[in-house]
Amino acid sequence: MVLNLRAVFYTLGILVFFLGVALVIPMFVAFYYGEPEWWTFGLTALLSLLVGAVSWYSKSKANKELQIRDGFAVVALAWLVLSVIGALPFVLGGVLDSFTDAFFETMSAFTTTGATIFGGAGNMDIESMPHAFLFWRSLAHWMGGMGIIVLTLAILPLLGVGGMQLFKAEVPGPSADKLTPRVQETAKRLWLIYVGITIVEILFLLPAMSPFDAVNHAFATMATGGFSTKNGSVGQFNSAYIDWVITVFMFLAGVNFALHYRLLRGKTITVLKDTEFHVYTGIMLVATVIITFSIWTPSMQYLPDFQVEGVFSGYASIAEALRYGAFQAASIITTTGFGTTDYEIWPPVAIGILFLCFYIGGMAGSTGGGVKVVRHVLMFKNSFKEIKQLIHPQAVIPVRLNNRVVSQDVMKNVLSFIVLYLGIIGVGTLTMTFLGLDILTSFGATLSSVGNIGPAFGTLGPSENYAHLPAVGKWVLSFLMMAGRLEIFTVVILFVPAFWKR
């Protein structure tokens, strides 16, 4: 048998059971706010718990050891199954009339994309949504950020040897960075750091936000998701303090969590010497500086909306320009997708820098999406190596990262990933144009979905939403979100005939 189906379905059952437990939380949120939609979460939770319990009961009949193929199948199927179940409360509660919209919103949440259909095409505004549904979107963000499967490995040590196959398929980056010899211990430590930083951000946000808003925005920030409780996203709070707090924590969320772990263990020098961290920080600083000076106009009187008759006017204050420039740069490069302004009316140089940030992404091992900084670093190192090889054909010139030789297998993985990434963007863009969208919107939607960013360009900018897209387009983008979140290979490999052969 190609796949160990019993082990696959058993593992999926565990994940569904955990989802049922998670669905109980927004049910209590609905109780707290006196919202009648509590039963939609209760019913969905009950369904998930029953399915998971049946799978758990049959564990004695399942060979729980997962091979590499089983791991890929579990991860890909898990995101589909959990998104289908997670979409049910939206439909049952009448918050969304279309299951397509509900699935799109849920997949966007779990993949930490942050593309929403609320606020357009007859759908209710975000601020009109019941608290329970707002919280469910943010909680789905938060679980999907570190990874539902990694969370399950941390809490339920039931998967035996096969757990490493799930860890490799789930954790973003060229290779899974184990902090400890045991995968369960690694998952636990990653999640403890994740929870800890989230709590710290909530505490920082509480002076300027309500507890509900603080929790939701902290969840979305650490997951680099971008769902807000306001129609105008973070910009609606109109608070420099909030902007800077979220900017700092977006930066932290885009850092490899293995580096957070080493920093907490006192290995500061190791963190400061990390090449990817240097490049990530440098890109963030350079992008911020260029954007800041491009939107700073000392001769103009400061206007809150910095727009006069549809024309960008700029900021008279360097502090305000830095505030907006740093926030947007951090939001896009970490693929969080929060917004405090409409960057589409900015000068071309600022838009160009943000466009590059769309493609770069955060660090490997972070909750950010995109190509990842380390892949760009290795790609450029390999290009320079090839140039040197032309000059010295007989020389042996390895590619090094952090003073370690990078294996050819990793280099092949990186180059193959980038080719597939660009190829999927090309196919996705072409597909969206067939559905009647203009080329800028098609390209922006595809790039944003594969990169798990959220806001895009064209008719999908930071002040718009995805509600007006055709139903087929929403399904296409949902698939692209999942492919991007699972690092392309995990999804694409399922369409390779050899994967299903003995």
C-alpha positions as CSV (number, residue, x, y, z in Angstrom):
1,M,0.0,0.0,0.0
2,V,1.3,3.4,-0.9
3,L,-0.2,5.2,2.1
4,N,-0.8,3.9,5.6
5,L,-4.4,5.0,5.4
6,R,-5.3,3.9,8.9
7,A,-2.4,6.0,10.3
8,V,-3.4,8.9,8.1
9,F,-7.0,8.9,9.1
10,Y,-6.1,8.3,12.8
11,T,-3.8,11.3,12.8
12,L,-6.4,13.4,11.0
13,G,-8.9,12.4,13.7
14,I,-6.6,13.7,16.4
15,L,-6.3,17.0,14.6
16,V,-10.1,17.2,14.2
17,F,-10.6,16.4,17.9
18,F,-8.2,19.3,18.8
19,L,-10.1,21.6,16.5
20,G,-13.3,20.7,18.4
21,V,-11.6,21.7,21.6
22,A,-10.5,25.0,20.1
23,L,-14.1,25.7,18.8
24,V,-15.4,25.6,22.4
25,I,-13.4,28.8,23.1
26,P,-15.4,31.1,20.7
27,M,-18.6,29.5,22.0
28,F,-17.7,30.8,25.5
29,V,-16.9,34.2,24.0
30,A,-20.4,34.2,22.5
31,F,-21.8,33.4,25.9
32,Y,-19.8,36.2,27.5
33,Y,-21.2,38.8,25.0
34,G,-24.7,37.4,25.1
35,E,-24.6,36.4,21.4
36,P,-27.2,33.8,20.2
37,E,-24.8,32.3,17.7
38,W,-23.0,30.3,20.5
39,W,-24.8,27.2,19.3
40,T,-23.1,27.3,15.9
41,F,-19.7,26.8,17.6
42,G,-21.1,24.3,20.0
43,L,-22.6,22.2,17.3
44,T,-19.5,22.3,15.2
45,A,-17.3,21.5,18.2
46,L,-19.5,18.6,19.1
47,L,-19.2,17.2,15.5
48,S,-15.4,17.6,15.6
49,L,-15.1,16.0,19.0
50,L,-17.2,13.0,18.0
51,V,-15.2,12.4,14.8
52,G,-12.0,12.7,16.7
53,A,-13.2,10.4,19.5
54,V,-14.2,7.7,17.1
55,S,-10.7,7.9,15.6
56,W,-9.1,7.8,19.0
57,Y,-11.2,4.8,20.0
58,S,-10.0,2.9,16.9
59,K,-6.3,3.7,17.7
60,S,-5.6,0.1,18.6
61,K,-6.3,-0.9,15.0
62,A,-4.1,1.7,13.5
63,N,-0.4,1.4,12.8
64,K,0.5,4.9,14.0
65,E,4.0,5.0,12.5
66,L,4.0,7.6,9.6
67,Q,6.3,7.4,6.7
68,I,7.3,10.5,4.7
69,R,4.5,10.0,2.2
70,D,2.0,9.7,5.1
71,G,3.3,12.9,6.6
72,F,2.8,14.9,3.4
73,A,-0.7,13.5,3.0
74,V,-1.7,14.2,6.6
75,V,-0.5,17.8,6.4
76,A,-2.2,18.6,3.1
77,L,-5.4,16.9,4.0
78,A,-5.5,18.5,7.5
79,W,-5.6,22.0,6.2
80,L,-8.4,21.1,3.8
81,V,-10.5,19.2,6.4
82,L,-9.9,21.7,9.2
83,S,-10.9,24.6,6.9
84,V,-14.1,22.9,5.9
85,I,-15.1,22.2,9.5
86,G,-13.9,25.7,10.6
87,A,-16.1,27.3,8.0
88,L,-19.3,25.7,9.3
89,P,-20.0,28.3,12.1
90,F,-20.0,31.1,9.5
91,V,-22.7,29.4,7.5
92,L,-24.7,28.0,10.4
93,G,-24.8,31.4,12.1
94,G,-25.9,33.2,8.9
95,V,-22.9,35.4,9.1
96,L,-22.1,34.3,5.5
97,D,-24.6,33.0,3.0
98,S,-22.1,31.3,0.8
99,F,-20.0,28.3,1.8
100,T,-17.4,29.4,-0.7
101,D,-17.0,32.7,1.2
102,A,-16.9,30.8,4.5
103,F,-14.2,28.4,3.3
104,F,-12.2,31.2,1.8
105,E,-12.3,33.2,5.0
106,T,-11.4,30.2,7.1
107,M,-8.5,29.1,4.8
108,S,-7.3,32.6,4.9
109,A,-7.3,32.5,8.7
110,F,-5.6,29.1,9.1
111,T,-3.0,29.9,6.5
112,T,-2.4,33.3,8.2
113,T,-3.1,35.1,4.9
114,G,-5.5,37.6,6.2
115,A,-7.5,38.2,3.0
116,T,-11.1,38.9,3.9
117,I,-14.4,38.9,2.1
118,F,-16.2,40.9,4.9
119,G,-17.2,44.4,4.1
120,G,-18.1,43.9,0.4
121,A,-20.6,42.3,-2.0
122,G,-23.4,42.3,0.5
123,N,-21.4,40.8,3.3
124,M,-21.5,42.5,6.7
125,D,-18.8,44.9,7.8
126,I,-16.1,43.6,10.2
127,E,-17.3,45.7,13.0
128,S,-20.9,44.4,12.6
129,M,-19.7,40.8,13.1
130,P,-20.5,39.1,16.5
131,H,-17.5,39.0,18.8
132,A,-17.4,35.2,18.7
133,F,-16.7,35.2,14.9
134,L,-14.1,37.9,15.2
135,F,-12.4,35.9,17.9
136,W,-12.6,32.7,15.9
137,R,-10.9,34.3,12.9
138,S,-8.0,35.5,15.2
139,L,-7.8,32.2,17.0
140,A,-7.6,30.3,13.7
141,H,-4.8,32.7,12.7
142,W,-2.9,32.0,15.9
143,M,-3.2,28.3,15.7
144,G,-2.2,28.3,12.0
145,G,0.7,30.6,12.6
146,M,2.9,28.1,14.5
147,G,1.0,25.3,12.9
148,I,-1.9,23.2,14.1
149,I,0.2,20.0,13.6
150,V,3.1,21.4,15.6
151,L,0.7,22.3,18.3
152,T,-0.7,18.8,18.3
153,L,2.8,17.4,18.6
154,A,3.4,19.6,21.6
155,I,0.2,18.6,23.5
156,L,-0.6,15.1,22.3
157,P,2.6,12.9,22.1
158,L,0.6,10.2,20.3
159,L,2.2,10.0,16.9
160,G,5.3,8.0,17.8
161,V,8.2,7.9,15.3
162,G,6.0,9.4,12.5
163,G,5.7,12.7,14.3
164,M,9.0,13.9,12.7
165,Q,7.5,13.5,9.3
166,L,4.6,15.8,10.2
167,F,7.1,18.3,11.7
168,K,9.2,18.4,8.6
169,A,6.1,18.8,6.3
170,E,4.6,21.6,8.5
171,V,7.5,23.8,9.7
172,P,8.3,26.5,7.1
173,G,11.8,26.8,5.7
174,P,14.3,24.7,3.7
175,S,14.7,22.4,6.6
176,A,13.1,21.8,10.0
177,D,15.3,23.2,12.8
178,K,15.0,20.8,15.8
179,L,16.0,22.5,19.0
180,T,16.0,19.2,20.9
181,P,16.5,15.5,19.9
182,R,12.8,14.8,20.5
183,V,10.3,16.4,18.2
184,Q,7.7,16.7,20.9
185,E,10.1,18.7,23.1
186,T,11.0,20.9,20.1
187,A,7.3,21.6,19.4
188,K,6.6,22.3,23.1
189,R,9.4,24.8,23.4
190,L,8.4,26.6,20.1
191,W,4.9,26.9,21.4
192,L,6.0,28.1,24.8
193,I,8.0,30.9,23.2
194,Y,5.0,31.7,20.9
195,V,2.6,31.9,23.8
196,G,5.0,33.9,25.9
197,I,5.6,36.6,23.2
198,T,1.9,36.8,22.5
199,I,1.1,37.4,26.2
200,V,3.8,40.2,26.3
201,E,2.2,41.9,23.3
202,I,-1.2,41.7,24.8
203,L,0.1,43.5,27.9
204,F,1.7,46.2,25.8
205,L,-1.5,46.8,23.8
206,L,-3.9,46.9,26.8
207,P,-3.1,50.5,27.7
208,A,-4.4,51.6,24.3
209,M,-6.9,48.9,23.4
210,S,-9.8,47.1,25.0
211,P,-8.9,43.6,26.2
212,F,-10.8,42.0,23.3
213,D,-9.1,44.1,20.7
214,A,-5.7,43.6,22.3
215,V,-6.0,39.8,22.3
216,N,-7.3,39.6,18.7
217,H,-4.5,41.9,17.4
218,A,-1.8,40.1,19.4
219,F,-3.0,36.8,17.9
220,A,-3.0,38.2,14.4
221,T,0.4,39.9,14.9
222,M,2.3,36.8,16.2
223,A,0.7,34.6,13.5
224,T,1.6,37.3,10.9
225,G,-2.0,37.0,9.8
226,G,-3.5,40.5,9.7
227,F,-7.2,40.0,10.6
228,S,-8.3,43.0,12.6
229,T,-11.5,43.8,14.5
230,K,-11.9,47.1,12.7
231,N,-12.9,47.9,9.1
232,G,-9.9,50.2,8.8
233,S,-7.5,47.7,10.3
234,V,-4.9,49.0,12.8
235,G,-5.1,52.5,11.2
236,Q,-8.6,53.0,12.5
237,F,-7.2,53.3,16.1
238,N,-5.1,56.3,14.9
239,S,-2.5,55.7,17.6
240,A,1.2,56.1,17.2
241,Y,1.7,53.9,20.3
242,I,-0.3,51.0,18.9
243,D,1.5,51.3,15.5
244,W,4.9,51.1,17.1
245,V,4.0,48.3,19.4
246,I,2.6,46.2,16.6
247,T,5.6,47.1,14.3
248,V,8.0,45.7,16.9
249,F,6.1,42.5,17.4
250,M,5.6,42.0,13.6
251,F,9.4,42.2,13.3
252,L,9.8,39.6,16.2
253,A,7.2,37.3,14.6
254,G,9.2,37.4,11.3
255,V,12.3,36.1,13.2
256,N,13.2,32.4,13.3
257,F,11.7,31.1,16.5
258,A,14.9,29.0,17.0
259,L,16.7,32.3,17.4
260,H,14.2,33.4,20.0
261,Y,14.9,30.1,21.9
262,R,18.7,30.6,21.7
263,L,18.3,34.2,22.8
264,L,16.3,33.1,25.9
265,R,19.1,30.6,26.7
266,G,21.6,33.4,26.7
267,K,23.2,32.7,23.4
268,T,23.1,36.3,22.2
269,I,26.3,36.1,20.2
270,T,24.9,33.1,18.2
271,V,21.8,35.2,17.3
272,L,23.8,38.3,16.4
273,K,26.1,36.3,14.1
274,D,23.3,34.6,12.2
275,T,23.5,35.6,8.5
276,E,19.8,35.3,7.8
277,F,19.0,37.6,10.8
278,H,21.5,40.2,9.5
279,V,19.9,40.2,6.1
280,Y,16.4,40.2,7.4
281,T,17.1,43.1,9.7
282,G,19.0,45.0,7.0
283,I,16.2,44.6,4.5
284,M,13.7,45.9,7.1
285,L,15.8,48.9,7.9
286,V,16.7,49.8,4.3
287,A,13.0,49.4,3.2
288,T,11.9,51.6,6.1
289,V,14.4,54.3,5.4
290,I,13.6,54.5,1.6
291,I,9.9,54.5,2.2
292,T,10.1,57.1,5.0
293,F,12.1,59.6,2.9
294,S,9.9,59.0,-0.1
295,I,6.7,59.9,1.8
296,W,8.2,62.7,3.8
297,T,7.4,66.1,2.4
298,P,8.6,68.9,4.8
299,S,7.0,71.6,2.7
300,M,3.5,70.1,3.1
301,Q,1.3,70.8,6.0
302,Y,0.6,67.5,7.8
303,L,-2.8,66.1,6.8
304,P,-4.1,63.0,8.8
305,D,-5.2,61.3,5.5
306,F,-2.2,62.8,3.6
307,Q,-4.3,62.9,0.5
308,V,-5.6,66.0,-1.3
309,E,-8.2,65.4,-4.1
310,G,-6.9,61.9,-4.6
311,V,-3.3,62.9,-4.9
312,F,-0.7,61.9,-2.3
313,S,0.5,64.9,-0.3
314,G,3.0,63.4,2.1
315,Y,4.0,64.0,5.7
316,A,5.5,67.2,7.0
317,S,6.8,65.4,10.1
318,I,9.7,62.9,9.7
319,A,8.3,61.1,12.8
320,E,5.0,60.5,11.1
321,A,6.6,59.4,7.9
322,L,8.8,57.0,9.9
323,R,5.8,55.6,11.8
324,Y,3.9,54.8,8.6
325,G,6.9,53.7,6.6
326,A,8.1,51.3,9.3
327,F,4.7,49.8,9.9
328,Q,4.0,49.1,6.2
329,A,7.5,47.7,5.6
330,A,7.2,45.4,8.6
331,S,3.6,44.4,7.7
332,I,4.5,43.4,4.2
333,I,7.9,41.8,4.6
334,T,6.6,39.6,7.5
335,T,3.4,39.0,5.4
336,T,1.2,40.2,8.3
337,G,-0.9,42.4,6.1
338,F,-2.1,44.9,8.7
339,G,-2.6,48.4,7.3
340,T,-2.5,51.9,8.6
341,T,-2.9,53.7,5.3
342,D,-3.5,53.0,1.6
343,Y,0.0,52.4,0.2
344,E,-1.3,52.3,-3.4
345,I,-1.4,56.1,-3.5
346,W,2.2,56.4,-2.3
347,P,5.1,57.5,-4.7
348,P,6.3,54.8,-7.1
349,V,9.5,54.2,-5.3
350,A,7.7,53.4,-2.1
351,I,5.3,51.0,-3.9
352,G,8.3,49.4,-5.6
353,I,10.0,48.7,-2.3
354,L,6.8,47.2,-0.9
355,F,6.5,45.1,-4.0
356,L,9.9,43.6,-3.3
357,C,8.9,43.0,0.3
358,F,5.9,41.0,-1.0
359,Y,8.3,38.6,-2.6
360,I,11.0,38.4,0.1
361,G,9.0,37.2,3.2
362,G,10.2,36.6,6.7
363,M,12.9,34.3,8.1
364,A,12.7,30.5,7.8
365,G,11.2,29.0,11.0
366,S,9.1,32.1,11.6
367,T,5.3,32.5,11.2
368,G,5.9,34.7,8.2
369,G,5.2,33.6,4.6
370,G,6.8,34.4,1.3
371,V,10.0,32.9,-0.2
372,K,11.9,33.4,3.1
373,V,15.1,35.4,3.5
374,V,17.4,32.4,3.8
375,R,16.4,31.2,0.4
376,H,17.3,34.5,-1.2
377,V,20.6,34.5,0.7
378,L,21.5,31.0,-0.5
379,M,20.4,31.8,-4.1
380,F,22.7,34.8,-4.2
381,K,25.5,32.9,-2.6
382,N,25.1,30.1,-5.2
383,S,25.1,32.7,-8.1
384,F,28.3,34.2,-6.9
385,K,29.8,30.7,-6.5
386,E,28.9,29.9,-10.1
387,I,30.7,33.2,-11.2
388,K,33.8,32.2,-9.3
389,Q,33.6,28.7,-10.7
390,L,33.7,30.2,-14.2
391,I,36.9,32.0,-13.3
392,H,38.4,28.9,-11.5
393,P,36.9,25.8,-13.2
394,Q,39.0,23.4,-11.1
395,A,38.3,24.9,-7.7
396,V,36.0,23.4,-5.2
397,I,33.9,26.3,-3.9
398,P,31.2,25.3,-1.4
399,V,28.3,27.5,-0.5
400,R,28.5,28.5,3.2
401,L,25.9,29.8,5.6
402,N,26.9,30.8,9.1
403,N,30.4,29.3,8.5
404,R,28.8,25.9,7.6
405,V,28.8,24.2,4.2
406,V,25.4,24.0,2.7
407,S,24.7,20.6,1.2
408,Q,23.8,20.2,-2.4
409,D,20.5,18.7,-1.4
410,V,19.5,21.9,0.4
411,M,20.6,24.0,-2.6
412,K,18.6,21.9,-4.9
413,N,15.6,22.3,-2.6
414,V,16.0,26.1,-2.6
415,L,16.4,26.5,-6.3
416,S,13.5,24.1,-7.0
417,F,11.3,25.9,-4.5
418,I,11.9,29.3,-6.2
419,V,11.2,27.9,-9.6
420,L,8.0,26.3,-8.4
421,Y,7.0,29.5,-6.5
422,L,7.4,31.7,-9.5
423,G,5.7,29.1,-11.7
424,I,2.7,28.9,-9.5
425,I,2.4,32.7,-9.4
426,G,2.5,32.7,-13.2
427,V,-0.2,30.0,-13.6
428,G,-2.3,31.6,-10.9
429,T,-2.1,35.0,-12.5
430,L,-3.1,33.6,-15.9
431,T,-6.0,31.7,-14.3
432,M,-7.3,34.8,-12.6
433,T,-7.2,36.8,-15.9
434,F,-9.3,34.0,-17.5
435,L,-11.9,34.8,-14.8
436,G,-12.1,38.4,-16.0
437,L,-9.8,40.2,-13.6
438,D,-7.3,42.8,-14.8
439,I,-3.6,41.8,-14.9
440,L,-2.6,43.9,-11.9
441,T,-5.4,42.5,-9.7
442,S,-4.7,39.0,-10.9
443,F,-1.0,39.2,-10.2
444,G,-1.5,40.9,-6.9
445,A,-4.1,38.4,-5.7
446,T,-1.9,35.5,-6.7
447,L,1.3,36.9,-5.2
448,S,-0.5,37.8,-2.0
449,S,-2.2,34.4,-1.7
450,V,0.9,32.3,-2.3
451,G,2.9,34.6,0.0
452,N,0.1,34.5,2.6
453,I,0.1,38.3,2.8
454,G,-3.5,39.5,2.5
455,P,-3.6,42.9,0.9
456,A,-2.5,43.2,-2.7
457,F,-2.7,45.6,-5.6
458,G,-5.3,46.7,-8.1
459,T,-8.8,46.2,-6.8
460,L,-7.4,44.2,-3.8
461,G,-5.4,47.0,-2.1
462,P,-5.2,47.6,1.7
463,S,-8.5,49.5,1.6
464,E,-10.4,46.9,-0.4
465,N,-11.5,43.2,0.2
466,Y,-11.9,40.0,-1.8
467,A,-15.7,39.8,-1.8
468,H,-16.1,40.9,-5.4
469,L,-14.0,38.0,-6.8
470,P,-15.9,35.3,-8.7
471,A,-16.5,32.0,-6.7
472,V,-14.0,30.1,-8.8
473,G,-11.4,32.7,-8.2
474,K,-11.9,32.3,-4.4
475,W,-11.4,28.5,-4.6
476,V,-8.2,29.1,-6.7
477,L,-6.8,31.5,-4.2
478,S,-7.7,29.2,-1.3
479,F,-5.6,26.5,-2.9
480,L,-2.8,29.0,-3.5
481,M,-3.0,30.1,0.2
482,M,-2.6,26.5,1.3
483,A,0.2,25.8,-1.1
484,G,2.1,28.9,0.1
485,R,1.6,28.1,3.8
486,L,2.8,24.5,3.4
487,E,5.9,25.6,1.4
488,I,4.7,24.5,-2.1
489,F,6.3,21.0,-2.1
490,T,3.9,19.5,0.5
491,V,0.9,20.3,-1.8
492,V,2.5,19.9,-5.2
493,I,3.9,16.5,-4.4
494,L,0.4,15.1,-4.1
495,F,-0.1,15.8,-7.9
496,V,3.1,13.9,-8.9
497,P,2.2,10.4,-10.2
498,A,5.3,8.9,-8.6
499,F,4.0,9.8,-5.2
500,W,1.2,7.3,-5.5
501,K,3.3,4.5,-6.9
502,R,4.6,1.7,-4.7
